[in-house]
Amino acid sequence: MPEEAAKSYFDPKLDDIDLDFLLGGRPARPAEIAGRILSTLSALEHLDARPIEWVDVLYPGRSAATKEAIPRSVHEMELRVEDGARKDDAGNFYPSWGYYLSVLGFLAGSDRSLCPFSFSVSDGEDQPGSRNSFELELNEALVSGREAITECVASLVDIWSPIRGGVFGYEVTKLNEGHPLWYPPVGVLTYMANGSGYTLPPSPLVDLRPLQNGTLAVLKDWTLDAVLAYQSEFRAVNTGAERG
């Protein structure tokens, strides 16, 4: 199958497709986070086989314009995680305080005008309902089909162990603003961890795929109409439920 831009597999009505995981609260141990980030790079490089030049940006105390190449060893990446972590006034890092890191993936050898990927991650030992998150924009990534996107999302679920999340479009998020279940809205792919408090209902609209710690619902039709139809079924079984 010839490769196409990831956005070509989605209904244009969905608009601004991205992946968004809610991570909840957990200690931000630099070595563990470094391993997860390097595994993320590997997963994305399997999705788009072109050589990618990875840089990270937005460190505390540095210019937002700073872009440095991502190290590919766990030890060097661990130091980079600490560099982007929240610290006290004396510059001390505490794992429970967490960190923030933003990464851009440019096509290697280009003038950095083509950015197939960008992702950011923020995590720390906060309340489970916090905004700690992993967010990915596919941008101009070349992929071999919908199954390749699905497999990549499943790999990222295993890497980051989110509470919930999935692949959404801005149009869906906008339609859900103000609704008690607006986050997470149901997306083209929707993940719920075991114990999240949400139930992904079986439906002819989706394939339910059990993963290591939860379930991924994959819509058979990647359109806005299908998202809204499954969202209606989702709400019917989740309204009023206790959620994590």
PLY file of the C-alpha trace (Angstrom):
ply
format ascii 1.0
element vertex 244
property float x
property float y
property float z
element edge 243
property int vertex1
property int vertex2
end_header
0.00 0.00 0.00
1.47 3.41 -0.96
2.03 5.76 1.94
-0.15 8.83 2.35
-0.33 11.68 4.82
-2.07 10.53 8.00
-4.75 13.19 7.64
-5.95 11.58 4.40
-7.42 8.68 6.38
-9.74 10.92 8.40
-12.96 12.69 7.50
-12.01 16.32 6.68
-14.94 17.39 8.88
-13.03 16.16 11.95
-10.40 18.92 11.50
-7.04 19.15 13.35
-6.61 15.50 14.24
-4.46 14.77 17.27
-3.89 12.15 19.92
-4.48 13.10 23.53
-3.87 10.88 26.59
-4.78 11.79 30.16
-1.98 10.37 32.32
-3.22 11.13 35.83
-0.72 11.48 38.67
2.45 9.49 39.30
6.03 10.25 40.33
8.13 11.53 37.44
11.20 9.34 37.72
13.68 10.64 35.12
15.07 7.24 34.06
11.58 5.83 33.54
10.44 8.90 31.62
13.57 8.85 29.49
12.84 5.26 28.49
9.25 6.14 27.60
10.30 9.07 25.44
12.86 7.00 23.54
10.26 4.25 23.06
7.88 6.89 21.72
10.43 7.99 19.14
10.84 4.38 18.05
7.06 3.89 17.72
6.70 7.02 15.61
9.66 6.05 13.43
7.91 2.76 12.71
4.82 4.72 11.66
6.76 7.01 9.30
9.88 5.26 8.01
11.55 8.43 6.71
14.59 9.63 8.69
13.34 12.01 11.38
15.41 14.65 13.18
14.05 14.99 16.75
14.55 18.18 18.74
13.14 19.30 22.08
12.08 22.82 22.99
10.67 25.01 25.74
12.86 24.38 28.78
12.33 26.45 31.91
14.76 29.35 31.92
15.63 29.00 28.25
14.45 30.77 25.15
11.39 29.20 23.55
13.31 29.35 20.28
15.95 26.92 21.58
15.93 23.61 19.73
18.42 20.89 20.63
18.72 17.40 19.19
17.14 14.69 21.34
19.78 12.34 22.77
19.23 8.68 21.98
20.76 7.12 25.10
18.71 6.61 28.26
21.32 8.33 30.46
21.52 11.47 28.29
17.74 11.53 27.93
17.40 11.23 31.71
19.49 14.38 32.12
17.33 16.14 29.54
14.17 15.18 31.44
15.64 16.64 34.64
16.56 19.75 32.68
12.90 20.22 31.74
11.52 19.36 35.18
10.01 21.67 37.74
12.53 22.68 40.42
12.58 24.64 43.65
14.21 28.03 44.03
17.57 26.39 44.73
17.38 24.39 41.52
16.66 21.05 43.19
14.60 18.48 41.29
12.04 16.31 43.07
10.57 13.36 41.14
7.06 13.93 42.50
6.98 17.48 41.13
7.00 16.28 37.55
8.30 17.66 34.30
7.29 19.02 30.91
8.90 18.23 27.58
7.95 19.25 24.04
9.42 17.44 21.04
9.37 18.23 17.32
10.14 15.69 14.63
11.47 17.25 11.41
12.21 15.41 8.21
15.97 14.84 8.38
17.97 16.78 5.84
15.18 19.26 5.20
15.16 22.94 6.05
12.89 22.10 9.00
9.88 23.29 7.04
8.36 19.79 7.16
7.41 18.57 10.63
5.73 15.13 10.45
5.35 14.92 14.24
5.16 17.04 17.34
4.37 15.84 20.83
4.46 17.07 24.39
4.26 15.32 27.71
3.58 16.64 31.19
3.44 14.33 34.18
3.91 14.37 37.91
2.49 13.12 41.19
-0.66 15.24 41.08
-4.29 14.26 41.43
-5.45 11.58 38.93
-7.90 14.05 37.38
-5.12 16.53 36.62
-4.18 17.75 33.17
-1.03 15.65 33.07
-1.04 14.50 29.50
0.67 13.14 26.42
-0.35 14.96 23.24
0.67 14.11 19.68
0.04 15.85 16.36
0.57 13.64 13.34
0.89 16.64 11.03
2.36 15.44 7.73
3.39 11.94 8.83
3.37 9.42 5.99
1.62 6.19 6.97
0.74 2.95 5.21
-2.91 2.90 6.28
-5.43 3.08 9.10
-4.17 -0.12 10.69
-0.68 1.39 10.97
-2.14 4.37 12.85
-4.13 2.05 15.12
-1.10 -0.11 15.91
0.97 2.98 16.69
-1.69 4.27 19.10
-1.83 0.85 20.79
1.97 0.97 21.20
1.78 4.45 22.73
-0.90 3.25 25.17
1.47 0.50 26.32
4.32 3.01 26.66
2.48 5.75 28.59
-0.24 3.78 30.46
-2.86 6.55 30.24
-6.11 6.59 32.17
-8.03 7.45 29.01
-7.72 9.26 25.71
-7.58 8.66 22.00
-7.46 10.22 18.56
-9.82 13.18 18.33
-10.58 16.10 16.06
-11.09 19.69 17.08
-14.61 19.68 15.69
-15.58 16.88 18.11
-14.01 18.67 21.06
-15.79 21.90 20.15
-19.16 20.14 19.93
-18.62 18.66 23.39
-17.65 21.83 25.25
-19.85 22.32 28.30
-21.13 18.75 28.30
-20.51 16.72 31.51
-18.65 14.11 29.46
-16.92 16.52 27.11
-13.51 15.16 28.12
-12.68 12.75 26.88
-14.95 12.96 23.89
-15.28 9.76 21.90
-12.87 9.79 19.00
-11.98 7.75 15.96
-9.93 5.72 18.44
-10.86 5.82 22.13
-8.92 4.23 25.00
-10.13 3.54 28.53
-7.95 1.92 31.18
-9.35 -0.74 33.45
-10.80 1.05 36.47
-11.18 4.39 34.67
-14.88 4.43 35.51
-15.89 4.58 31.85
-17.36 1.73 29.82
-16.73 1.39 26.10
-19.98 -0.19 24.87
-19.88 -2.97 22.27
-21.39 -1.75 19.03
-21.48 -2.57 15.31
-19.72 0.78 14.88
-16.46 -0.30 16.54
-13.94 -3.04 17.04
-13.05 -3.36 20.74
-9.40 -4.35 21.19
-8.25 -5.45 24.64
-4.81 -4.08 25.51
-2.55 -4.79 28.48
-4.38 -2.52 30.95
-7.55 -1.46 29.17
-9.53 -1.40 25.94
-9.14 0.47 22.66
-12.31 1.15 20.65
-11.54 1.51 16.94
-14.28 3.01 14.79
-14.83 1.12 11.56
-15.71 4.37 9.79
-13.37 7.27 10.50
-15.95 10.01 9.98
-17.55 12.72 12.10
-20.96 11.06 11.75
-19.60 7.75 13.07
-17.88 9.51 15.98
-21.10 11.27 16.97
-23.14 8.06 16.64
-20.80 6.07 18.88
-20.57 9.01 21.27
-24.35 8.77 21.73
-24.02 5.09 22.66
-21.10 5.90 24.96
-23.06 8.54 26.84
-26.06 6.24 27.24
-24.00 3.85 29.38
-21.70 6.37 31.11
-23.83 9.33 32.17
-23.77 9.50 35.96
-21.01 6.91 36.34
-18.19 7.38 38.84
-15.04 8.23 36.94
-11.35 8.32 37.78
0 1
1 2
2 3
3 4
4 5
5 6
6 7
7 8
8 9
9 10
10 11
11 12
12 13
13 14
14 15
15 16
16 17
17 18
18 19
19 20
20 21
21 22
22 23
23 24
24 25
25 26
26 27
27 28
28 29
29 30
30 31
31 32
32 33
33 34
34 35
35 36
36 37
37 38
38 39
39 40
40 41
41 42
42 43
43 44
44 45
45 46
46 47
47 48
48 49
49 50
50 51
51 52
52 53
53 54
54 55
55 56
56 57
57 58
58 59
59 60
60 61
61 62
62 63
63 64
64 65
65 66
66 67
67 68
68 69
69 70
70 71
71 72
72 73
73 74
74 75
75 76
76 77
77 78
78 79
79 80
80 81
81 82
82 83
83 84
84 85
85 86
86 87
87 88
88 89
89 90
90 91
91 92
92 93
93 94
94 95
95 96
96 97
97 98
98 99
99 100
100 101
101 102
102 103
103 104
104 105
105 106
106 107
107 108
108 109
109 110
110 111
111 112
112 113
113 114
114 115
115 116
116 117
117 118
118 119
119 120
120 121
121 122
122 123
123 124
124 125
125 126
126 127
127 128
128 129
129 130
130 131
131 132
132 133
133 134
134 135
135 136
136 137
137 138
138 139
139 140
140 141
141 142
142 143
143 144
144 145
145 146
146 147
147 148
148 149
149 150
150 151
151 152
152 153
153 154
154 155
155 156
156 157
157 158
158 159
159 160
160 161
161 162
162 163
163 164
164 165
165 166
166 167
167 168
168 169
169 170
170 171
171 172
172 173
173 174
174 175
175 176
176 177
177 178
178 179
179 180
180 181
181 182
182 183
183 184
184 185
185 186
186 187
187 188
188 189
189 190
190 191
191 192
192 193
193 194
194 195
195 196
196 197
197 198
198 199
199 200
200 201
201 202
202 203
203 204
204 205
205 206
206 207
207 208
208 209
209 210
210 211
211 212
212 213
213 214
214 215
215 216
216 217
217 218
218 219
219 220
220 221
221 222
222 223
223 224
224 225
225 226
226 227
227 228
228 229
229 230
230 231
231 232
232 233
233 234
234 235
235 236
236 237
237 238
238 239
239 240
240 241
241 242
242 243
